[in-house]
């Protein structure tokens, strides 16, 4: 069986984030100039493994880009 992947791209944060739930591939984009509160919200959407990887970065610029 072959089928196309359903993708959704959304700028983070968004009040419409719930709409992205039915996609096979979810892509969130965010400004690298986000404030600390926005970054905290973005990090909470990461999986446990992704949060561990985020916390391992010692360079805050690289960590922000990852999140």
Secondary structure as GFF3:
##gff-version 3
##sequence-region A 1 67
A	DSSP	beta_strand	7	11	.	.	.	ID=ss1
A	DSSP	three_ten_helix	17	22	.	.	.	ID=ss2
A	DSSP	beta_strand	25	29	.	.	.	ID=ss3
A	DSSP	alpha_helix	36	44	.	.	.	ID=ss4
A	DSSP	alpha_helix	48	56	.	.	.	ID=ss5
A	DSSP	alpha_helix	60	66	.	.	.	ID=ss6
###
